[in-house]
Amino acid sequence: MLLRLDKTDTRPLHEQVAAAIRRAVAEGECRPGDRLPSARDLSATLDINVNTVLRGLRELRDEGLLEFRRGRGISVAEGAPARSGLQIKVRELIAEASRLGYSRTDLIDMIRGTTT
């Protein structure tokens, strides 16, 4: 898995790490059951702090995209490609809504169908 971060991107680095892995899963570069490099190896490769990498990895674990297993490392969870693709679309929708002046609450109301 080859990850690259854009140091000129204004998003926090941990979000960039999560987005890069999310994209790799969605595009099939990483498949369910595949092991990821250790956080230490990723931090060395990306030239960022290991805690920043861990924060991004935890975010993906909380989304259900990664599994952390003691002694076995970090692997891509079953069903992750579908969830990953959907997460990317949700983030794009939130960004577009924000660009158009809608809050997350407005967006949630639209999804629920309570706003026309």
Secondary structure, DSSP 4 states (H G I P E B T S, - for coil): ------TT--S-HHHHHHHHHHHHHHTTSS-TTPBPPPHHHHHHHHTS-HHHHHHHHHHHHHTTSEEEETTTEEEEPTTHHHHHHHHHHHHHHHHHHHHTT--HHHHHHHHHT---
